[in-house]
Amino acid sequence: MDPEAAKTARESLDLTFHMSNLLNTGLDRHTLSVLIALCDLGLNPEALAAVVKELRSERVSSSSAPIPKP
């Protein structure tokens, strides 16, 4: 990637991360970068959003579940 393209990509990620923070999504820069790359590869953004929501709900439900005793 040429330096100008890298700069543009970095600025785009910065803007996306700022918007993400304003919308209080809780997504970090790395996750946003992966999601953007997946969209660039042609994955459906709505499907990706549904997966993120599902993974979050599973994480919440598993963290609130009681710890099994051995």
Gaussian input, Z-matrix of N, CA and C with variables (Angstrom, degrees):
# hf/3-21g

backbone

0 1
 N
 C     1     B1
 C     2     B2     1     A1
 N     3     B3     2     A2     1     D1
 C     4     B4     3     A3     2     D2
 C     5     B5     4     A4     3     D3
 N     6     B6     5     A5     4     D4
 C     7     B7     6     A6     5     D5
 C     8     B8     7     A7     6     D6
 N     9     B9     8     A8     7     D7
 C    10    B10     9     A9     8     D8
 C    11    B11    10    A10     9     D9
 N    12    B12    11    A11    10    D10
 C    13    B13    12    A12    11    D11
 C    14    B14    13    A13    12    D12
 N    15    B15    14    A14    13    D13
 C    16    B16    15    A15    14    D14
 C    17    B17    16    A16    15    D15
 N    18    B18    17    A17    16    D16
 C    19    B19    18    A18    17    D17
 C    20    B20    19    A19    18    D18
 N    21    B21    20    A20    19    D19
 C    22    B22    21    A21    20    D20
 C    23    B23    22    A22    21    D21
 N    24    B24    23    A23    22    D22
 C    25    B25    24    A24    23    D23
 C    26    B26    25    A25    24    D24
 N    27    B27    26    A26    25    D25
 C    28    B28    27    A27    26    D26
 C    29    B29    28    A28    27    D27
 N    30    B30    29    A29    28    D28
 C    31    B31    30    A30    29    D29
 C    32    B32    31    A31    30    D30
 N    33    B33    32    A32    31    D31
 C    34    B34    33    A33    32    D32
 C    35    B35    34    A34    33    D33
 N    36    B36    35    A35    34    D34
 C    37    B37    36    A36    35    D35
 C    38    B38    37    A37    36    D36
 N    39    B39    38    A38    37    D37
 C    40    B40    39    A39    38    D38
 C    41    B41    40    A40    39    D39
 N    42    B42    41    A41    40    D40
 C    43    B43    42    A42    41    D41
 C    44    B44    43    A43    42    D42
 N    45    B45    44    A44    43    D43
 C    46    B46    45    A45    44    D44
 C    47    B47    46    A46    45    D45
 N    48    B48    47    A47    46    D46
 C    49    B49    48    A48    47    D47
 C    50    B50    49    A49    48    D48
 N    51    B51    50    A50    49    D49
 C    52    B52    51    A51    50    D50
 C    53    B53    52    A52    51    D51
 N    54    B54    53    A53    52    D52
 C    55    B55    54    A54    53    D53
 C    56    B56    55    A55    54    D54
 N    57    B57    56    A56    55    D55
 C    58    B58    57    A57    56    D56
 C    59    B59    58    A58    57    D57
 N    60    B60    59    A59    58    D58
 C    61    B61    60    A60    59    D59
 C    62    B62    61    A61    60    D60
 N    63    B63    62    A62    61    D61
 C    64    B64    63    A63    62    D62
 C    65    B65    64    A64    63    D63
 N    66    B66    65    A65    64    D64
 C    67    B67    66    A66    65    D65
 C    68    B68    67    A67    66    D66
 N    69    B69    68    A68    67    D67
 C    70    B70    69    A69    68    D68
 C    71    B71    70    A70    69    D69
 N    72    B72    71    A71    70    D70
 C    73    B73    72    A72    71    D71
 C    74    B74    73    A73    72    D72
 N    75    B75    74    A74    73    D73
 C    76    B76    75    A75    74    D74
 C    77    B77    76    A76    75    D75
 N    78    B78    77    A77    76    D76
 C    79    B79    78    A78    77    D77
 C    80    B80    79    A79    78    D78
 N    81    B81    80    A80    79    D79
 C    82    B82    81    A81    80    D80
 C    83    B83    82    A82    81    D81
 N    84    B84    83    A83    82    D82
 C    85    B85    84    A84    83    D83
 C    86    B86    85    A85    84    D84
 N    87    B87    86    A86    85    D85
 C    88    B88    87    A87    86    D86
 C    89    B89    88    A88    87    D87
 N    90    B90    89    A89    88    D88
 C    91    B91    90    A90    89    D89
 C    92    B92    91    A91    90    D90
 N    93    B93    92    A92    91    D91
 C    94    B94    93    A93    92    D92
 C    95    B95    94    A94    93    D93
 N    96    B96    95    A95    94    D94
 C    97    B97    96    A96    95    D95
 C    98    B98    97    A97    96    D96
 N    99    B99    98    A98    97    D97
 C   100   B100    99    A99    98    D98
 C   101   B101   100   A100    99    D99
 N   102   B102   101   A101   100   D100
 C   103   B103   102   A102   101   D101
 C   104   B104   103   A103   102   D102
 N   105   B105   104   A104   103   D103
 C   106   B106   105   A105   104   D104
 C   107   B107   106   A106   105   D105
 N   108   B108   107   A107   106   D106
 C   109   B109   108   A108   107   D107
 C   110   B110   109   A109   108   D108
 N   111   B111   110   A110   109   D109
 C   112   B112   111   A111   110   D110
 C   113   B113   112   A112   111   D111
 N   114   B114   113   A113   112   D112
 C   115   B115   114   A114   113   D113
 C   116   B116   115   A115   114   D114
 N   117   B117   116   A116   115   D115
 C   118   B118   117   A117   116   D116
 C   119   B119   118   A118   117   D117
 N   120   B120   119   A119   118   D118
 C   121   B121   120   A120   119   D119
 C   122   B122   121   A121   120   D120
 N   123   B123   122   A122   121   D121
 C   124   B124   123   A123   122   D122
 C   125   B125   124   A124   123   D123
 N   126   B126   125   A125   124   D124
 C   127   B127   126   A126   125   D125
 C   128   B128   127   A127   126   D126
 N   129   B129   128   A128   127   D127
 C   130   B130   129   A129   128   D128
 C   131   B131   130   A130   129   D129
 N   132   B132   131   A131   130   D130
 C   133   B133   132   A132   131   D131
 C   134   B134   133   A133   132   D132
 N   135   B135   134   A134   133   D133
 C   136   B136   135   A135   134   D134
 C   137   B137   136   A136   135   D135
 N   138   B138   137   A137   136   D136
 C   139   B139   138   A138   137   D137
 C   140   B140   139   A139   138   D138
 N   141   B141   140   A140   139   D139
 C   142   B142   141   A141   140   D140
 C   143   B143   142   A142   141   D141
 N   144   B144   143   A143   142   D142
 C   145   B145   144   A144   143   D143
 C   146   B146   145   A145   144   D144
 N   147   B147   146   A146   145   D145
 C   148   B148   147   A147   146   D146
 C   149   B149   148   A148   147   D147
 N   150   B150   149   A149   148   D148
 C   151   B151   150   A150   149   D149
 C   152   B152   151   A151   150   D150
 N   153   B153   152   A152   151   D151
 C   154   B154   153   A153   152   D152
 C   155   B155   154   A154   153   D153
 N   156   B156   155   A155   154   D154
 C   157   B157   156   A156   155   D155
 C   158   B158   157   A157   156   D156
 N   159   B159   158   A158   157   D157
 C   160   B160   159   A159   158   D158
 C   161   B161   160   A160   159   D159
 N   162   B162   161   A161   160   D160
 C   163   B163   162   A162   161   D161
 C   164   B164   163   A163   162   D162
 N   165   B165   164   A164   163   D163
 C   166   B166   165   A165   164   D164
 C   167   B167   166   A166   165   D165
 N   168   B168   167   A167   166   D166
 C   169   B169   168   A168   167   D167
 C   170   B170   169   A169   168   D168
 N   171   B171   170   A170   169   D169
 C   172   B172   171   A171   170   D170
 C   173   B173   172   A172   171   D171
 N   174   B174   173   A173   172   D172
 C   175   B175   174   A174   173   D173
 C   176   B176   175   A175   174   D174
 N   177   B177   176   A176   175   D175
 C   178   B178   177   A177   176   D176
 C   179   B179   178   A178   177   D177
 N   180   B180   179   A179   178   D178
 C   181   B181   180   A180   179   D179
 C   182   B182   181   A181   180   D180
 N   183   B183   182   A182   181   D181
 C   184   B184   183   A183   182   D182
 C   185   B185   184   A184   183   D183
 N   186   B186   185   A185   184   D184
 C   187   B187   186   A186   185   D185
 C   188   B188   187   A187   186   D186
 N   189   B189   188   A188   187   D187
 C   190   B190   189   A189   188   D188
 C   191   B191   190   A190   189   D189
 N   192   B192   191   A191   190   D190
 C   193   B193   192   A192   191   D191
 C   194   B194   193   A193   192   D192
 N   195   B195   194   A194   193   D193
 C   196   B196   195   A195   194   D194
 C   197   B197   196   A196   195   D195
 N   198   B198   197   A197   196   D196
 C   199   B199   198   A198   197   D197
 C   200   B200   199   A199   198   D198
 N   201   B201   200   A200   199   D199
 C   202   B202   201   A201   200   D200
 C   203   B203   202   A202   201   D201
 N   204   B204   203   A203   202   D202
 C   205   B205   204   A204   203   D203
 C   206   B206   205   A205   204   D204
 N   207   B207   206   A206   205   D205
 C   208   B208   207   A207   206   D206
 C   209   B209   208   A208   207   D207

   B1=1.4576
   B2=1.5248
   B3=1.3119
   B4=1.4614
   B5=1.5267
   B6=1.3229
   B7=1.4667
   B8=1.5246
   B9=1.3232
   B10=1.4727
   B11=1.5297
   B12=1.3213
   B13=1.4696
   B14=1.5188
   B15=1.3322
   B16=1.4676
   B17=1.5271
   B18=1.3328
   B19=1.4691
   B20=1.5248
   B21=1.3197
   B22=1.4637
   B23=1.5282
   B24=1.3240
   B25=1.4669
   B26=1.5238
   B27=1.3270
   B28=1.4691
   B29=1.5276
   B30=1.3267
   B31=1.4673
   B32=1.5323
   B33=1.3169
   B34=1.4699
   B35=1.5221
   B36=1.3327
   B37=1.4648
   B38=1.5243
   B39=1.3215
   B40=1.4683
   B41=1.5266
   B42=1.3338
   B43=1.4650
   B44=1.5241
   B45=1.3206
   B46=1.4665
   B47=1.5292
   B48=1.3184
   B49=1.4695
   B50=1.5279
   B51=1.3229
   B52=1.4687
   B53=1.5321
   B54=1.3239
   B55=1.4692
   B56=1.5266
   B57=1.3148
   B58=1.4612
   B59=1.5303
   B60=1.3220
   B61=1.4688
   B62=1.5245
   B63=1.3283
   B64=1.4598
   B65=1.5320
   B66=1.3246
   B67=1.4608
   B68=1.5277
   B69=1.3316
   B70=1.4702
   B71=1.5384
   B72=1.3416
   B73=1.4632
   B74=1.5213
   B75=1.3273
   B76=1.4555
   B77=1.5216
   B78=1.3247
   B79=1.4643
   B80=1.5249
   B81=1.3349
   B82=1.4628
   B83=1.5288
   B84=1.3095
   B85=1.4642
   B86=1.5246
   B87=1.3109
   B88=1.4634
   B89=1.5240
   B90=1.3182
   B91=1.4636
   B92=1.5153
   B93=1.3275
   B94=1.4614
   B95=1.5249
   B96=1.3144
   B97=1.4519
   B98=1.5303
   B99=1.3254
   B100=1.4677
   B101=1.5246
   B102=1.3352
   B103=1.4599
   B104=1.5281
   B105=1.3195
   B106=1.4626
   B107=1.5232
   B108=1.3294
   B109=1.4633
   B110=1.5255
   B111=1.3292
   B112=1.4632
   B113=1.5273
   B114=1.3248
   B115=1.4719
   B116=1.5286
   B117=1.3294
   B118=1.4650
   B119=1.5268
   B120=1.3304
   B121=1.4674
   B122=1.5273
   B123=1.3418
   B124=1.4504
   B125=1.5175
   B126=1.3278
   B127=1.4603
   B128=1.5226
   B129=1.3015
   B130=1.4578
   B131=1.5337
   B132=1.3510
   B133=1.4657
   B134=1.5330
   B135=1.3361
   B136=1.4698
   B137=1.5187
   B138=1.3216
   B139=1.4628
   B140=1.5267
   B141=1.3349
   B142=1.4680
   B143=1.5261
   B144=1.3237
   B145=1.4636
   B146=1.5250
   B147=1.3300
   B148=1.4664
   B149=1.5260
   B150=1.3294
   B151=1.4698
   B152=1.5271
   B153=1.3311
   B154=1.4708
   B155=1.5237
   B156=1.3214
   B157=1.4696
   B158=1.5223
   B159=1.3252
   B160=1.4632
   B161=1.5277
   B162=1.3262
   B163=1.4687
   B164=1.5245
   B165=1.3219
   B166=1.4668
   B167=1.5265
   B168=1.3272
   B169=1.4627
   B170=1.5220
   B171=1.3281
   B172=1.4649
   B173=1.5162
   B174=1.3368
   B175=1.4640
   B176=1.5223
   B177=1.3254
   B178=1.4620
   B179=1.5218
   B180=1.3189
   B181=1.4665
   B182=1.5201
   B183=1.3291
   B184=1.4598
   B185=1.5213
   B186=1.3331
   B187=1.4629
   B188=1.5337
   B189=1.3351
   B190=1.4512
   B191=1.5302
   B192=1.3282
   B193=1.4692
   B194=1.5200
   B195=1.3245
   B196=1.4612
   B197=1.5234
   B198=1.3262
   B199=1.4592
   B200=1.5263
   B201=1.3474
   B202=1.4732
   B203=1.5154
   B204=1.3111
   B205=1.4635
   B206=1.5225
   B207=1.3237
   B208=1.4695
   B209=1.5033
   A1=107.81
   A2=114.28
   A3=117.49
   A4=109.82
   A5=116.91
   A6=120.77
   A7=114.08
   A8=117.12
   A9=119.74
   A10=110.59
   A11=116.94
   A12=120.89
   A13=110.39
   A14=116.78
   A15=120.54
   A16=110.23
   A17=115.97
   A18=120.27
   A19=110.58
   A20=116.85
   A21=121.31
   A22=110.75
   A23=116.59
   A24=120.86
   A25=110.74
   A26=116.84
   A27=121.78
   A28=110.62
   A29=116.71
   A30=120.57
   A31=110.85
   A32=116.79
   A33=120.42
   A34=110.67
   A35=116.32
   A36=119.65
   A37=110.34
   A38=117.37
   A39=120.32
   A40=111.23
   A41=115.96
   A42=120.32
   A43=110.94
   A44=116.38
   A45=120.73
   A46=110.85
   A47=116.91
   A48=120.74
   A49=110.44
   A50=117.19
   A51=120.71
   A52=110.13
   A53=116.80
   A54=120.90
   A55=110.22
   A56=116.03
   A57=121.22
   A58=110.49
   A59=115.85
   A60=119.89
   A61=111.59
   A62=117.14
   A63=120.71
   A64=111.02
   A65=115.91
   A66=120.80
   A67=112.44
   A68=115.22
   A69=121.40
   A70=112.00
   A71=115.71
   A72=119.93
   A73=112.68
   A74=116.66
   A75=119.69
   A76=113.19
   A77=117.29
   A78=120.52
   A79=109.84
   A80=116.05
   A81=119.45
   A82=109.82
   A83=116.09
   A84=121.27
   A85=111.69
   A86=116.49
   A87=120.07
   A88=110.88
   A89=116.73
   A90=120.61
   A91=110.37
   A92=117.28
   A93=120.37
   A94=111.15
   A95=116.49
   A96=120.90
   A97=110.77
   A98=117.07
   A99=121.16
   A100=110.08
   A101=117.49
   A102=120.69
   A103=111.61
   A104=117.44
   A105=121.11
   A106=110.03
   A107=117.20
   A108=120.58
   A109=110.83
   A110=117.03
   A111=120.31
   A112=111.02
   A113=116.71
   A114=119.89
   A115=110.32
   A116=116.62
   A117=120.66
   A118=111.50
   A119=116.31
   A120=120.78
   A121=112.18
   A122=116.02
   A123=119.37
   A124=115.41
   A125=118.36
   A126=119.42
   A127=109.81
   A128=115.16
   A129=122.40
   A130=109.44
   A131=117.98
   A132=120.59
   A133=113.22
   A134=116.89
   A135=119.59
   A136=110.76
   A137=117.29
   A138=120.65
   A139=110.51
   A140=116.34
   A141=119.48
   A142=111.08
   A143=116.93
   A144=120.66
   A145=110.29
   A146=116.90
   A147=120.56
   A148=110.65
   A149=116.63
   A150=120.40
   A151=110.12
   A152=117.38
   A153=121.02
   A154=109.66
   A155=117.36
   A156=120.97
   A157=111.07
   A158=116.43
   A159=120.55
   A160=111.18
   A161=116.38
   A162=119.64
   A163=111.23
   A164=116.49
   A165=119.54
   A166=111.34
   A167=116.81
   A168=119.06
   A169=110.36
   A170=118.15
   A171=120.59
   A172=110.86
   A173=116.53
   A174=120.17
   A175=110.48
   A176=116.79
   A177=121.18
   A178=110.04
   A179=117.04
   A180=119.84
   A181=111.18
   A182=117.91
   A183=119.01
   A184=111.29
   A185=117.73
   A186=119.28
   A187=111.06
   A188=117.54
   A189=119.29
   A190=111.48
   A191=116.76
   A192=119.73
   A193=109.72
   A194=117.65
   A195=119.61
   A196=110.62
   A197=115.10
   A198=120.66
   A199=108.32
   A200=116.99
   A201=118.70
   A202=111.42
   A203=114.92
   A204=119.65
   A205=109.33
   A206=117.07
   A207=120.11
   A208=113.43
   D1=131.42
   D2=-179.40
   D3=-73.53
   D4=158.70
   D5=-175.48
   D6=-56.47
   D7=-37.98
   D8=-178.92
   D9=-68.07
   D10=-40.63
   D11=178.03
   D12=-66.04
   D13=-39.24
   D14=178.40
   D15=-64.27
   D16=-40.34
   D17=178.67
   D18=-64.17
   D19=-43.03
   D20=179.33
   D21=-63.76
   D22=-42.95
   D23=178.94
   D24=-62.70
   D25=-42.67
   D26=179.38
   D27=-64.07
   D28=-42.80
   D29=178.58
   D30=-65.26
   D31=-38.65
   D32=177.96
   D33=-64.33
   D34=-42.51
   D35=178.29
   D36=-65.47
   D37=-40.34
   D38=177.24
   D39=-59.01
   D40=-45.32
   D41=179.49
   D42=-64.62
   D43=-43.61
   D44=178.89
   D45=-62.62
   D46=-41.67
   D47=178.97
   D48=-64.85
   D49=-40.00
   D50=178.15
   D51=-63.20
   D52=-44.44
   D53=178.19
   D54=-63.15
   D55=-40.50
   D56=179.24
   D57=-60.64
   D58=-41.63
   D59=178.36
   D60=-67.11
   D61=-40.22
   D62=178.07
   D63=-62.66
   D64=-35.19
   D65=179.51
   D66=-86.25
   D67=-0.85
   D68=177.13
   D69=56.28
   D70=47.59
   D71=-178.93
   D72=-78.30
   D73=-26.05
   D74=-177.80
   D75=80.04
   D76=8.07
   D77=179.75
   D78=-85.75
   D79=137.68
   D80=177.75
   D81=-88.56
   D82=172.79
   D83=-176.77
   D84=-60.40
   D85=-42.58
   D86=-178.39
   D87=-62.60
   D88=-46.89
   D89=179.91
   D90=-61.56
   D91=-44.28
   D92=177.33
   D93=-59.81
   D94=-41.67
   D95=179.57
   D96=-61.55
   D97=-43.27
   D98=178.90
   D99=-64.96
   D100=-44.34
   D101=-179.88
   D102=-63.38
   D103=-39.94
   D104=177.29
   D105=-64.22
   D106=-43.41
   D107=179.19
   D108=-61.63
   D109=-40.60
   D110=178.54
   D111=-64.83
   D112=-39.16
   D113=176.19
   D114=-64.52
   D115=-40.69
   D116=178.33
   D117=-62.06
   D118=-28.76
   D119=178.30
   D120=-81.45
   D121=-4.22
   D122=174.70
   D123=106.15
   D124=3.03
   D125=177.60
   D126=-70.29
   D127=148.20
   D128=-177.99
   D129=-71.63
   D130=121.23
   D131=-179.15
   D132=-60.26
   D133=-35.39
   D134=178.60
   D135=-66.87
   D136=-37.84
   D137=177.56
   D138=-66.60
   D139=-40.51
   D140=177.02
   D141=-63.03
   D142=-41.50
   D143=178.16
   D144=-61.45
   D145=-40.32
   D146=179.17
   D147=-64.50
   D148=-38.93
   D149=178.39
   D150=-65.34
   D151=-44.28
   D152=179.38
   D153=-60.39
   D154=-44.89
   D155=179.09
   D156=-61.84
   D157=-43.00
   D158=-179.80
   D159=-64.09
   D160=-44.58
   D161=179.16
   D162=-63.06
   D163=-38.42
   D164=177.92
   D165=-65.54
   D166=-42.52
   D167=-179.00
   D168=-67.54
   D169=-35.53
   D170=176.10
   D171=-66.02
   D172=-40.10
   D173=179.97
   D174=-64.96
   D175=-42.21
   D176=179.66
   D177=-64.76
   D178=-45.47
   D179=-177.53
   D180=-68.89
   D181=-34.11
   D182=179.43
   D183=-76.16
   D184=-29.51
   D185=179.34
   D186=-77.87
   D187=-22.29
   D188=179.15
   D189=-94.22
   D190=-6.52
   D191=178.14
   D192=-72.78
   D193=146.35
   D194=179.00
   D195=-66.19
   D196=146.54
   D197=179.19
   D198=-77.58
   D199=123.47
   D200=-179.66
   D201=-65.63
   D202=142.20
   D203=177.91
   D204=-85.78
   D205=142.58
   D206=-178.82
   D207=-70.34

